[in-house]
Amino acid sequence: MSNESAASQVGEPFPLSTLRHSVSHLMASAVQRLYPGVSFGFGPSIEHGFYYDFDLPTKLEEKDLVAIEKEMRRIAKQTPQIVREEVTRAEARKRLAAKGQGYKLEALDLIPEDEAISVYRHGDWEDLCEGPHVDRLDRNFHFKLLSLAGAYWRGDEKRPMLQRIYGTAFWSKEELDRHIAWLAEVKERDHRKLGTELDLFSTHQEAGAGFVFWHPNLGAVRRAIEEFWWEEHQRRGYEPVYTPHVLREQVFAVSGHLQNYADMMYSEMLIDEMPYRVKPMNCPGHAIMYRTRNRSYRELPLRWAELGTVYRYEKSGVLHGMLRVRGFTQDDAHIFCTPEQLEEEIAGVVELIRMALSTFGFQYTAYLATRPEKAIGSEEVWAKAIQALEKAAEREKLPLVLDEGGGAFYGPKIDFKVRDALGREWQNSTVQCDFNLPERFDLKFTDSDGKEKRPIMVHRAVLGSLERFVGGLVEHFGGKFPVWCAAKQVALIPIREEHAAYVRDLGKRLRGDLFRVECMDAPGHMNKKIKDAQHAQIPFMLIAGDREAAEGTVAVRRRGTREQVDMKFEEFVALLERLRRTRSLELN
């Protein structure tokens, strides 16, 4: 991650976010000078920089950013002082209308009536803005305009598409240089770029935006991860279940999804003149299965796991490779338990999540997400659920950061946000405590006192969406997957064509032990095959010639190295088996 902070460092007069917000204004004033007639959208500071949205009479190109930067530096010298002015709503409206700033007039209407209206000005350029900003634009700071993108006004795909310019700013050139280097690494690891280079996945407009096609290479990665997932669940007493992709709409009315999640659900389809929906979540199906017969306290907890594919509508403007999609497989499970079992069950989920994330080398932060504005269930029920999560976290010595209002509509949750190899934070794992769906679906169990009571439902995902998790994993590893989950674990390369029979025999033996092998036995130059195997990021290459065939050995070359080590084939297989069994992140 770039070494930046929202707070100012020692000796810096303003927080970094304030500087960046001010530079976004500086950029907007430069754009207006260069492109008269521009209309302005929003221009906030964001995590790693800033952006501003423009409705321009011409389409910008990357080369135009150089001229905009030059004009920004000129303006900063000519009119450096930034001045704040409070105005009446009527005065603000008059000024914006006179300048033909329709988007800003709409933004003005979004400001609550009881809030002050402020504008910030440098030179003859001003912007409707609540601030804050730096006092002068000739302070010692460094900035860079980075890229162009399209963005719908207010995120609504039915509104105009604006042109967005991204940039960043730092107080020191050293910080800016480090950040630019970090961005270059991010670009190299982009899962969409690697997806093409390594033949991992594709998306197709003809088939519908937001739906991922897993190619054989990434299919093998997913299969290895799924096997790991099922093994660890079986060890912890989970049972596999499968539920339909399409259910009657009434199911989602009972669950509350229709009332609280309708904007993310696909339109109804009529089957036998009855409305049906594709499922956005798996939990209603699990609840329906629970009540197929009477349940006793002796059966609980029930731990039901499903790799269930769900479908949620995402606006086209936010779709992003495998990371933001419309159809994805959730590594889902639901635990039905008694109140007395709740704390232990949540603690068990926390332990499983920690184990899984550490297997992939992830560090993480856990967030306690509380009741959102749009929610079902009483305050009392929510308080009980939050208390159970807090107690389980304390039991597992898991520190929690408060995420006020970030819970699901049916209950609070603990979200795990992982940090990848570049220091970026991703939302993946979650455990959610739900007293509401058992009530809505009238779920019951007979307790030891002979009375019927409600079970508590724990929703949890260890990896989250497989699409999002694996897409993030591509970037985390930079396409260099560890042996146990690599698409191909071994490339077999003959020195000459007469050695092809030997490497084919080795390949057959490795496949018999369920290793994934690329047997490069077709006619061709050995060095070209080595280069191809390196490009494909295959962890091991086994090179064989006369001596290896005669002695039953292989020359082992590890990914990313030129060194070759001679081994007995059986010795190499033992190494490979150990790396697979331990799910090691190493190559030795």
C-alpha positions as CSV (number, residue, x, y, z in Angstrom):
1,M,0.0,0.0,0.0
2,S,1.2,3.5,-0.6
3,N,2.5,5.0,2.6
4,E,-0.1,7.7,3.0
5,S,-2.3,8.8,5.9
6,A,-5.5,10.8,6.1
7,A,-3.9,12.7,9.0
8,S,-1.2,15.2,8.5
9,Q,2.4,14.3,9.4
10,V,4.5,16.3,11.7
11,G,5.1,19.7,10.3
12,E,2.3,19.4,7.7
13,P,-0.3,22.1,8.1
14,F,-3.4,20.2,6.7
15,P,-4.5,16.6,6.5
16,L,-3.8,14.8,3.3
17,S,-7.5,14.5,2.5
18,T,-7.8,18.3,2.7
19,L,-4.9,18.9,0.4
20,R,-6.3,16.4,-2.1
21,H,-9.7,18.0,-2.0
22,S,-8.1,21.4,-2.7
23,V,-6.1,20.0,-5.6
24,S,-9.3,18.6,-7.1
25,H,-10.6,22.2,-7.1
26,L,-7.3,23.4,-8.7
27,M,-7.8,20.8,-11.4
28,A,-11.4,21.8,-12.1
29,S,-10.4,25.5,-12.5
30,A,-7.7,24.4,-15.0
31,V,-10.2,22.3,-16.9
32,Q,-12.5,25.3,-17.1
33,R,-9.7,27.5,-18.5
34,L,-8.8,25.0,-21.2
35,Y,-12.4,23.9,-22.0
36,P,-14.9,26.8,-21.7
37,G,-18.4,25.7,-21.4
38,V,-17.6,22.8,-19.0
39,S,-20.2,21.7,-16.4
40,F,-19.0,20.4,-13.1
41,G,-20.2,17.3,-11.1
42,F,-18.6,16.3,-7.8
43,G,-14.9,16.4,-7.0
44,P,-14.1,14.7,-3.6
45,S,-11.0,13.4,-1.9
46,I,-10.9,9.6,-2.0
47,E,-8.7,7.0,-0.3
48,H,-5.6,7.3,-2.6
49,G,-6.2,10.7,-4.2
50,F,-9.1,12.6,-5.7
51,Y,-11.3,12.9,-8.8
52,Y,-13.6,15.4,-10.4
53,D,-16.4,14.7,-12.8
54,F,-17.0,17.0,-15.9
55,D,-19.5,17.4,-18.6
56,L,-17.2,18.6,-21.4
57,P,-17.9,19.7,-25.0
58,T,-15.0,17.4,-26.1
59,K,-13.8,14.0,-25.2
60,L,-10.6,14.0,-23.2
61,E,-7.6,11.7,-24.0
62,E,-4.8,10.6,-21.7
63,K,-2.4,13.1,-23.4
64,D,-4.6,16.0,-22.4
65,L,-3.7,15.4,-18.7
66,V,-0.3,16.9,-19.3
67,A,-1.7,20.2,-20.5
68,I,-4.2,20.2,-17.5
69,E,-1.3,19.7,-15.1
70,K,0.6,22.5,-16.6
71,E,-2.3,24.8,-16.3
72,M,-2.9,23.8,-12.7
73,R,0.7,24.9,-11.8
74,R,0.2,28.2,-13.6
75,I,-3.1,28.9,-11.7
76,A,-1.5,27.9,-8.4
77,K,1.1,30.6,-8.9
78,Q,-1.2,33.3,-10.2
79,T,-4.1,33.0,-7.7
80,P,-2.9,30.9,-4.8
81,Q,-5.3,32.0,-2.0
82,I,-8.4,29.9,-1.3
83,V,-11.3,31.9,0.3
84,R,-14.4,30.5,1.9
85,E,-17.7,32.4,1.7
86,E,-21.1,31.6,3.2
87,V,-24.0,32.6,1.0
88,T,-27.7,32.3,1.1
89,R,-29.4,29.5,-0.8
90,A,-30.9,32.0,-3.1
91,E,-27.6,33.7,-3.8
92,A,-26.0,30.3,-4.5
93,R,-28.8,29.4,-6.9
94,K,-28.4,32.8,-8.7
95,R,-24.6,32.3,-9.2
96,L,-24.9,28.7,-10.4
97,A,-27.7,29.5,-12.8
98,A,-25.8,32.5,-14.2
99,K,-22.9,30.1,-15.0
100,G,-25.1,27.4,-16.4
101,Q,-24.0,24.9,-13.8
102,G,-27.0,22.6,-13.8
103,Y,-25.4,19.7,-12.0
104,K,-24.3,22.0,-9.1
105,L,-27.9,23.4,-8.9
106,E,-29.1,19.8,-8.4
107,A,-26.3,19.3,-5.8
108,L,-27.6,22.5,-4.0
109,D,-31.0,20.9,-3.7
110,L,-29.4,17.9,-1.9
111,I,-28.1,20.2,0.9
112,P,-30.5,20.1,4.0
113,E,-32.4,23.3,4.6
114,D,-30.8,23.8,8.0
115,E,-27.2,23.5,6.7
116,A,-25.0,26.5,5.8
117,I,-24.2,27.0,2.1
118,S,-20.6,27.7,1.4
119,V,-18.5,28.3,-1.7
120,Y,-14.7,28.2,-2.0
121,R,-12.9,30.5,-4.4
122,H,-9.4,30.9,-5.8
123,G,-9.0,33.7,-8.4
124,D,-12.2,33.9,-10.6
125,W,-13.1,30.3,-10.0
126,E,-15.5,29.1,-7.3
127,D,-17.2,25.9,-6.3
128,L,-20.2,25.0,-4.2
129,C,-18.5,23.0,-1.5
130,E,-18.6,22.3,2.3
131,G,-14.8,22.0,2.4
132,P,-12.4,21.9,4.2
133,H,-9.5,23.2,2.0
134,V,-6.0,24.4,2.4
135,D,-5.5,28.2,2.6
136,R,-3.1,28.5,-0.3
137,L,-2.3,26.6,-3.5
138,D,1.3,27.7,-3.5
139,R,2.3,25.6,-0.6
140,N,4.9,22.9,-1.1
141,F,3.1,19.9,-2.3
142,H,3.3,17.5,-5.3
143,F,0.5,16.1,-7.5
144,K,-0.1,13.9,-10.5
145,L,-3.1,13.4,-12.7
146,L,-3.4,9.6,-13.3
147,S,-6.3,8.5,-15.5
148,L,-9.6,9.1,-17.2
149,A,-12.9,7.2,-16.7
150,G,-16.6,7.5,-17.3
151,A,-19.0,8.0,-14.5
152,Y,-22.8,8.4,-14.5
153,W,-24.1,11.5,-12.8
154,R,-24.9,10.5,-9.2
155,G,-24.2,6.9,-10.1
156,D,-27.5,6.6,-12.1
157,E,-27.0,4.8,-15.4
158,K,-30.1,6.6,-16.7
159,R,-28.4,10.0,-16.2
160,P,-25.7,11.6,-18.3
161,M,-22.2,10.0,-18.5
162,L,-19.6,12.4,-17.3
163,Q,-15.8,12.3,-17.8
164,R,-13.9,11.7,-14.6
165,I,-10.3,12.6,-14.1
166,Y,-8.4,10.8,-11.3
167,G,-5.3,12.2,-9.6
168,T,-3.4,12.2,-6.4
169,A,-1.4,14.6,-4.2
170,F,1.2,14.3,-1.4
171,W,3.1,16.7,0.7
172,S,6.5,15.3,-0.4
173,K,7.8,14.1,-3.8
174,E,9.2,11.0,-2.2
175,E,5.7,10.0,-1.1
176,L,4.3,10.7,-4.6
177,D,7.1,8.7,-6.2
178,R,6.4,5.7,-3.9
179,H,2.7,5.9,-4.7
180,I,3.3,6.0,-8.5
181,A,5.5,2.9,-8.1
182,W,2.8,1.2,-6.1
183,L,0.2,2.0,-8.8
184,A,2.5,0.5,-11.4
185,E,2.6,-2.7,-9.3
186,V,-1.2,-2.6,-9.0
187,K,-1.5,-2.3,-12.8
188,E,0.8,-5.3,-13.3
189,R,-1.2,-7.4,-10.9
190,D,-4.6,-6.4,-12.2
191,H,-6.7,-9.6,-12.4
192,R,-8.2,-8.6,-15.7
193,K,-4.7,-8.2,-17.3
194,L,-3.5,-11.5,-15.8
195,G,-6.8,-13.1,-16.7
196,T,-6.0,-12.6,-20.3
197,E,-2.2,-13.3,-20.1
198,L,-2.7,-16.5,-18.1
199,D,-6.0,-17.6,-19.8
200,L,-8.0,-17.6,-16.6
201,F,-11.4,-16.1,-17.3
202,S,-13.5,-14.0,-19.6
203,T,-16.7,-11.9,-19.6
204,H,-18.9,-11.4,-22.6
205,Q,-21.3,-8.7,-23.5
206,E,-23.1,-11.1,-25.8
207,A,-23.8,-13.3,-22.8
208,G,-24.6,-10.4,-20.5
209,A,-22.4,-8.1,-18.5
210,G,-21.3,-9.1,-15.0
211,F,-21.2,-12.9,-15.6
212,V,-17.9,-14.7,-15.3
213,F,-16.7,-17.6,-17.6
214,W,-14.1,-19.6,-15.7
215,H,-11.5,-21.0,-18.2
216,P,-9.9,-24.4,-17.4
217,N,-6.8,-22.8,-15.8
218,L,-8.9,-20.8,-13.2
219,G,-11.3,-23.7,-13.0
220,A,-8.5,-25.8,-11.6
221,V,-7.6,-23.1,-9.1
222,R,-11.3,-22.9,-8.0
223,R,-11.6,-26.7,-7.7
224,A,-8.5,-26.9,-5.4
225,I,-9.9,-24.1,-3.2
226,E,-13.3,-25.8,-3.1
227,E,-11.7,-29.1,-2.0
228,F,-9.9,-27.3,0.8
229,W,-13.2,-25.6,1.7
230,W,-15.1,-28.8,1.9
231,E,-12.4,-30.7,3.9
232,E,-12.3,-28.0,6.6
233,H,-16.1,-27.9,6.8
234,Q,-16.3,-31.6,7.1
235,R,-13.8,-31.5,10.0
236,R,-16.0,-29.1,11.8
237,G,-19.3,-31.0,11.5
238,Y,-20.8,-29.2,8.5
239,E,-23.1,-31.0,6.1
240,P,-23.5,-30.2,2.4
241,V,-26.9,-29.0,1.1
242,Y,-28.0,-27.7,-2.3
243,T,-31.0,-25.4,-3.0
244,P,-32.7,-24.3,-6.3
245,H,-31.6,-21.2,-8.1
246,V,-35.2,-20.1,-8.7
247,L,-37.9,-19.9,-6.0
248,R,-41.4,-18.4,-5.8
249,E,-41.5,-14.7,-5.1
250,Q,-43.5,-15.4,-1.9
251,V,-40.4,-16.9,-0.3
252,F,-38.5,-13.7,-0.6
253,A,-41.5,-11.7,0.8
254,V,-41.5,-13.9,3.9
255,S,-37.7,-13.5,4.3
256,G,-37.9,-9.7,3.9
257,H,-35.7,-9.6,0.8
258,L,-38.5,-8.4,-1.4
259,Q,-39.2,-5.5,0.9
260,N,-35.6,-4.6,1.8
261,Y,-33.5,-5.9,-1.1
262,A,-35.7,-5.4,-4.2
263,D,-33.3,-3.0,-5.9
264,M,-30.7,-5.8,-6.0
265,M,-33.1,-8.6,-7.2
266,Y,-33.9,-9.5,-10.8
267,S,-37.4,-9.0,-12.1
268,E,-40.0,-11.6,-11.6
269,M,-40.7,-14.3,-14.1
270,L,-44.0,-16.0,-14.4
271,I,-44.1,-19.8,-14.1
272,D,-47.6,-21.4,-14.2
273,E,-48.9,-17.9,-13.8
274,M,-47.1,-17.5,-10.5
275,P,-44.2,-15.0,-9.9
276,Y,-40.8,-16.4,-9.3
277,R,-37.4,-14.9,-8.7
278,V,-33.8,-16.0,-9.1
279,K,-32.3,-16.1,-5.6
280,P,-30.1,-13.2,-4.3
281,M,-29.2,-15.3,-1.2
282,N,-29.2,-18.9,-0.1
283,C,-30.6,-18.4,3.4
284,P,-34.4,-18.6,2.6
285,G,-33.8,-22.0,1.0
286,H,-32.0,-23.3,4.1
287,A,-34.8,-22.0,6.3
288,I,-37.4,-23.8,4.2
289,M,-35.4,-27.1,4.5
290,Y,-35.2,-26.7,8.2
291,R,-38.9,-26.8,8.7
292,T,-39.5,-29.9,6.6
293,R,-39.9,-31.9,9.9
294,N,-40.1,-31.4,13.6
295,R,-36.7,-30.6,15.2
296,S,-35.4,-31.5,18.7
297,Y,-32.8,-29.7,20.7
298,R,-30.8,-32.9,20.5
299,E,-30.2,-32.3,16.8
300,L,-28.9,-28.8,17.2
301,P,-26.7,-27.2,16.2
302,L,-27.3,-28.0,12.5
303,R,-24.5,-26.7,10.3
304,W,-25.5,-26.7,6.6
305,A,-23.0,-25.6,4.0
306,E,-23.6,-24.8,0.3
307,L,-21.5,-23.4,-2.5
308,G,-24.6,-21.7,-3.8
309,T,-24.7,-19.5,-6.9
310,V,-26.8,-16.3,-6.4
311,Y,-27.8,-13.4,-8.6
312,R,-27.8,-9.8,-7.7
313,Y,-28.4,-6.8,-9.9
314,E,-25.4,-4.4,-10.0
315,K,-25.4,-1.3,-12.1
316,S,-23.3,-1.6,-15.3
317,G,-21.1,1.3,-14.2
318,V,-19.7,-0.6,-11.2
319,L,-19.1,-4.0,-12.8
320,H,-15.4,-4.8,-12.6
321,G,-13.9,-8.1,-13.9
322,M,-14.4,-10.8,-11.2
323,L,-14.6,-8.4,-8.3
324,R,-18.0,-6.8,-9.0
325,V,-20.4,-9.2,-10.8
326,R,-24.1,-10.0,-11.2
327,G,-23.8,-13.8,-10.7
328,F,-21.5,-15.4,-8.2
329,T,-21.1,-18.4,-6.0
330,Q,-21.3,-17.8,-2.3
331,D,-19.3,-20.1,0.1
332,D,-22.4,-20.0,2.3
333,A,-23.4,-21.8,5.4
334,H,-26.2,-21.5,8.0
335,I,-26.1,-22.7,11.6
336,F,-29.3,-23.4,13.4
337,C,-28.6,-23.5,17.2
338,T,-30.1,-22.9,20.6
339,P,-29.4,-19.6,22.5
340,E,-27.1,-21.5,24.8
341,Q,-25.0,-22.7,21.8
342,L,-24.8,-19.4,20.0
343,E,-21.6,-18.0,21.5
344,E,-19.7,-21.3,20.9
345,E,-21.0,-21.5,17.3
346,I,-19.9,-18.0,16.5
347,A,-16.5,-18.6,18.1
348,G,-16.2,-21.7,15.9
349,V,-16.9,-19.7,12.8
350,V,-14.3,-17.1,13.8
351,E,-11.7,-19.8,14.2
352,L,-12.5,-21.3,10.8
353,I,-12.3,-17.9,9.1
354,R,-8.9,-17.1,10.8
355,M,-7.6,-20.5,9.7
356,A,-8.8,-20.1,6.1
357,L,-7.4,-16.5,5.7
358,S,-4.0,-17.5,7.1
359,T,-3.8,-20.4,4.6
360,F,-3.7,-17.8,1.8
361,G,-1.3,-15.5,3.7
362,F,-3.9,-12.8,4.4
363,Q,-3.8,-10.4,7.4
364,Y,-7.2,-8.9,8.3
365,T,-9.2,-6.5,10.5
366,A,-12.6,-7.5,12.0
367,Y,-15.4,-5.0,12.0
368,L,-18.6,-5.2,14.2
369,A,-21.4,-3.9,11.9
370,T,-24.5,-2.8,13.8
371,R,-28.2,-2.0,12.9
372,P,-28.7,-0.1,9.6
373,E,-31.5,2.4,9.0
374,K,-33.3,-0.2,6.9
375,A,-33.8,-3.2,9.2
376,I,-36.3,-5.7,10.4
377,G,-36.7,-6.9,14.0
378,S,-36.9,-5.1,17.4
379,E,-34.1,-3.1,19.1
380,E,-34.1,-5.7,21.9
381,V,-33.5,-8.6,19.4
382,W,-30.6,-6.6,17.7
383,A,-29.1,-5.9,21.1
384,K,-29.0,-9.6,22.0
385,A,-27.5,-10.5,18.6
386,I,-24.7,-7.8,19.0
387,Q,-23.9,-9.0,22.5
388,A,-23.5,-12.6,21.2
389,L,-21.1,-11.5,18.6
390,E,-19.1,-9.4,21.1
391,K,-18.8,-12.3,23.5
392,A,-17.7,-14.7,20.9
393,A,-15.1,-12.3,19.6
394,E,-13.8,-11.7,23.2
395,R,-13.6,-15.5,23.7
396,E,-11.5,-15.8,20.5
397,K,-9.4,-12.8,21.5
398,L,-10.5,-11.1,18.3
399,P,-10.3,-7.3,18.4
400,L,-13.3,-5.5,16.8
401,V,-13.6,-2.1,15.1
402,L,-17.1,-0.6,15.2
403,D,-18.9,-0.2,11.9
404,E,-21.9,1.8,13.0
405,G,-25.0,1.0,10.9
406,G,-23.1,-1.5,8.6
407,G,-25.2,-4.6,9.5
408,A,-27.4,-6.6,7.2
409,F,-31.1,-5.7,7.3
410,Y,-31.9,-8.9,9.3
411,G,-29.1,-8.8,11.8
412,P,-25.6,-7.5,13.0
413,K,-22.4,-9.1,11.8
414,I,-18.6,-9.3,12.1
415,D,-17.0,-8.6,8.7
416,F,-13.4,-9.5,8.1
417,K,-11.5,-7.2,5.7
418,V,-8.3,-8.8,4.4
419,R,-5.2,-6.9,3.3
420,D,-3.5,-8.3,0.3
421,A,0.2,-8.3,-0.8
422,L,-0.2,-4.6,-1.8
423,G,-1.8,-3.6,1.4
424,R,-5.3,-3.1,-0.1
425,E,-8.3,-4.0,2.0
426,W,-11.0,-6.4,0.6
427,Q,-14.3,-7.4,2.1
428,N,-14.6,-11.2,2.2
429,S,-15.5,-13.2,5.3
430,T,-18.5,-12.5,7.5
431,V,-20.5,-14.0,10.4
432,Q,-24.0,-12.7,11.0
433,C,-26.3,-13.4,14.0
434,D,-30.0,-13.5,13.0
435,F,-33.0,-13.8,15.4
436,N,-35.4,-12.5,12.7
437,L,-35.5,-15.1,9.9
438,P,-36.4,-17.9,12.3
439,E,-39.3,-15.8,13.4
440,R,-40.4,-14.9,9.9
441,F,-40.2,-18.5,8.7
442,D,-41.7,-19.8,12.0
443,L,-38.8,-22.1,12.7
444,K,-39.0,-24.2,15.9
445,F,-37.4,-26.9,17.9
446,T,-38.6,-28.8,20.9
447,D,-36.4,-28.0,23.9
448,S,-35.4,-30.3,26.8
449,D,-38.4,-29.0,28.8
450,G,-40.8,-30.2,26.1
451,K,-41.7,-26.6,24.9
452,E,-41.4,-25.3,21.4
453,K,-38.8,-22.6,21.0
454,R,-37.1,-20.6,18.2
455,P,-33.6,-21.6,17.0
456,I,-31.1,-18.8,16.2
457,M,-29.8,-18.7,12.7
458,V,-26.1,-17.8,12.1
459,H,-25.2,-16.8,8.5
460,R,-21.6,-17.0,7.6
461,A,-19.2,-16.9,4.6
462,V,-15.6,-17.8,5.0
463,L,-14.3,-16.7,1.6
464,G,-17.3,-14.7,0.5
465,S,-18.0,-14.7,-3.2
466,L,-15.7,-17.2,-5.0
467,E,-15.5,-14.8,-8.0
468,R,-14.4,-11.9,-5.8
469,F,-12.1,-14.0,-3.6
470,V,-10.3,-15.7,-6.5
471,G,-10.1,-12.5,-8.5
472,G,-8.5,-10.8,-5.5
473,L,-6.3,-13.9,-5.0
474,V,-5.0,-13.5,-8.6
475,E,-3.8,-10.0,-7.7
476,H,-2.6,-11.0,-4.2
477,F,-0.3,-13.6,-5.7
478,G,0.3,-11.7,-8.9
479,G,-0.8,-14.8,-10.8
480,K,1.9,-16.9,-9.0
481,F,-0.4,-19.3,-7.2
482,P,1.2,-21.6,-4.6
483,V,1.7,-25.3,-5.5
484,W,-1.4,-26.6,-3.8
485,C,-3.9,-24.4,-5.8
486,A,-1.9,-23.6,-8.9
487,A,-3.7,-24.3,-12.2
488,K,-0.8,-26.5,-13.4
489,Q,1.6,-27.7,-10.7
490,V,4.3,-29.2,-12.9
491,A,5.5,-28.7,-16.4
492,L,7.3,-31.7,-18.0
493,I,9.9,-30.7,-20.6
494,P,12.0,-33.1,-22.7
495,I,15.4,-31.9,-23.9
496,R,14.9,-33.5,-27.3
497,E,12.0,-35.3,-28.9
498,E,13.5,-38.7,-28.1
499,H,13.0,-37.9,-24.4
500,A,9.3,-37.3,-24.8
501,A,8.3,-40.8,-23.9
502,Y,10.1,-40.5,-20.6
503,V,8.3,-37.3,-19.6
504,R,5.0,-38.7,-20.8
505,D,5.5,-41.6,-18.4
506,L,6.3,-39.2,-15.6
507,G,3.2,-37.2,-16.4
508,K,1.1,-40.3,-16.2
509,R,2.5,-41.2,-12.8
510,L,1.9,-37.6,-11.5
511,R,-1.7,-37.6,-12.8
512,G,-2.2,-40.9,-11.0
513,D,-1.4,-39.1,-7.8
514,L,-3.9,-36.3,-8.7
515,F,-1.3,-33.7,-9.5
516,R,-2.1,-31.2,-12.3
517,V,0.5,-31.6,-15.1
518,E,1.4,-29.8,-18.3
519,C,3.3,-32.3,-20.5
520,M,5.1,-30.3,-23.1
521,D,6.1,-33.2,-25.3
522,A,5.2,-31.7,-28.7
523,P,8.1,-31.0,-31.1
524,G,9.8,-27.8,-30.3
525,H,12.8,-26.1,-28.7
526,M,13.4,-26.8,-25.0
527,N,14.2,-23.1,-24.2
528,K,10.9,-22.0,-25.8
529,K,9.0,-24.5,-23.6
530,I,10.8,-23.3,-20.5
531,K,9.9,-19.7,-21.4
532,D,6.2,-20.7,-21.9
533,A,6.1,-22.6,-18.6
534,Q,7.6,-19.5,-16.8
535,H,5.1,-17.2,-18.5
536,A,2.3,-19.6,-17.4
537,Q,3.6,-19.3,-13.8
538,I,3.8,-23.1,-13.3
539,P,5.6,-23.6,-10.0
540,F,7.9,-26.5,-11.1
541,M,9.5,-27.5,-14.4
542,L,10.9,-31.0,-14.7
543,I,13.5,-31.2,-17.5
544,A,14.7,-34.6,-18.7
545,G,17.3,-35.9,-21.2
546,D,19.4,-39.0,-21.6
547,R,20.9,-39.0,-18.1
548,E,17.6,-38.4,-16.4
549,A,15.8,-41.1,-18.4
550,A,18.6,-43.6,-17.7
551,E,18.8,-42.8,-13.9
552,G,15.1,-42.2,-13.2
553,T,15.8,-38.6,-12.2
554,V,14.6,-35.1,-13.2
555,A,16.3,-31.7,-13.3
556,V,14.0,-29.5,-11.2
557,R,13.7,-25.8,-12.0
558,R,11.5,-23.7,-9.7
559,R,9.3,-20.8,-11.0
560,G,11.2,-17.5,-11.3
561,T,14.7,-19.1,-11.1
562,R,17.4,-20.3,-13.5
563,E,18.9,-22.8,-11.1
564,Q,18.3,-26.5,-11.8
565,V,18.5,-29.2,-9.0
566,D,18.9,-32.9,-9.9
567,M,16.5,-35.2,-7.9
568,K,15.2,-38.7,-7.9
569,F,11.7,-38.6,-9.4
570,E,10.3,-40.2,-6.2
571,E,12.1,-37.5,-4.1
572,F,10.4,-34.8,-6.1
573,V,7.0,-36.4,-5.8
574,A,7.5,-36.5,-2.0
575,L,8.3,-32.8,-2.0
576,L,5.3,-32.0,-4.2
577,E,3.0,-34.1,-1.9
578,R,4.3,-32.3,1.2
579,L,3.6,-28.9,-0.3
580,R,0.1,-30.0,-1.3
581,R,-0.7,-31.6,2.0
582,T,0.5,-28.6,4.1
583,R,-0.9,-26.1,1.6
584,S,2.4,-24.3,1.8
585,L,2.8,-20.8,0.4
586,E,6.5,-21.7,-0.4
587,L,8.2,-23.5,-3.2
588,N,10.7,-25.5,-1.0
